[in-house]
Structures are given as structure tokens and as C-alpha cells.
Amino acid sequence: MREINILGLSLRDYTMREKMRMLDSYLGRRTMAIVGFVSARALMQAEKDVRQKEWLESMDVVEYCDADILRAAGITARGRLKEAENGSFLKGLRQWLIREHHPVYLLAGSEDVMQMLEADAEIAQMHVTGKNILPQENGSDIDVIINDINDKAPCAVLVHADCLLQAAFVDASRQKVNADIWVGLPEKSMAPGDTDRKFAGFIKNMQRRLFQRKVHQYENQEKAEP
């Protein structure tokens, strides 16, 4: 494990072996563990959003979806950079869930995203025990979802939703939910067409340059301060 600091966020980086061992250690715990896949975009948002910063720093395992994040943290090992670029931990997590026949519960921020999440789970032949849409605001819907999750008793809750939406739900439910692991899945494009892929690549490159500029600005500001 290595302590790292990016844009003022205090985070940790684990080796692939450490992360896979940690998954096993979370089984049967009283409190649900939080695993999150974090993009450069999320880190830039957290720089100015205290709630998102707290959410990212509270995670038990943070996996970085962009090798530029690791480079910004001073991690240059070729193997670790390749893991981030190839999504190795996400693949390992999926294989672990499938191999061990661990049941999963699906949560999404919208019906469209839920359809995508269900399709991915079906292709991967995961054991899905239930699904729900995360409420946009705290209310009675949260208790309904908590009760449904507890009835299904999944090993993992796989979530594709906005960071702050996830944070609000976890804040209200973490001590109540009967699940071992909360997995905040990485962002991905909804549309698979060639045009959409080109546009997604264009946006990704722009965000990459913006992130690199933000990191340089932050480092220069840190050096300038007495």
C-alpha cells in the first residue's frame, strides 16, 4: 500500500494482489466495504467539492481508471500503469464474483443506465439477485431499497451512478445494508457506435489534458506557498 496525494486528496494505492486479498477479507464484515473506480474527471470535481472529496477519501479501495492519475502521484512502475490502462482490477473483480458464485445486486442512477448494467451482468453471467434505481433525494424510497437488498443478501452491490448520489445513499444505509461490498463502477459511454466512440475519445483526450494542467497548477501553487 502506498499513500498518495492528488489535487489535495489523500488517497491510497494498492497492488493488484493486495486488492484481490482485500476482497476476500471483506466477506462477513459487519460494515459494508466501499470499492470505487475513480476517473480523472471525478478527481477534478472533488478538488472543489468537499462532499465528493470526503466520499473518495472514505473508500476502502480506490482504483484509478487512468494511468495519468498514477503518474501524477509519482507512480511510474510499468506494470501498475498497464493495470490501470487495461482495467485489470475490474476484470479481476468480475472474475472473482463469477468464479466464487457471489450474488450481486444492481443499482443505477436511471432506467437507461440500469438496462446497460443488466446487459453487462447478463453477458458476464453474474448471479444477479435484484435491482433498483437510486432515488435522487433522501426519502422513503431509500428504506424500500435497503429492505430489498437485505432480503436478497448479496455479496456485492454493483452501482453505476453519480458519485454524490452514491455518497448520499451510503451515508443513509451503510450501517443497515446486508451486503459485503459496495462497488462504484467506472464511467462508460452508453452508446457503442463508431461516431460515439470517436466523440468519447475526443472528450477523454480533452479531460486528460485538463487533468494534467490542473495537476501542474496545483503543484506549482504548492511550491509557491511558504
Helices and strands as residue ranges (DSSP letters): E 2-6, E 9-13, H 16-25, E 33-38, H 40-48, H 50-58, E 61-64, H 67-72, H 78-86, H 88-99, E 103-108, H 111-123, E 127-133, H 140-152, E 156-160, H 163-173, E 181-184, H 194-224
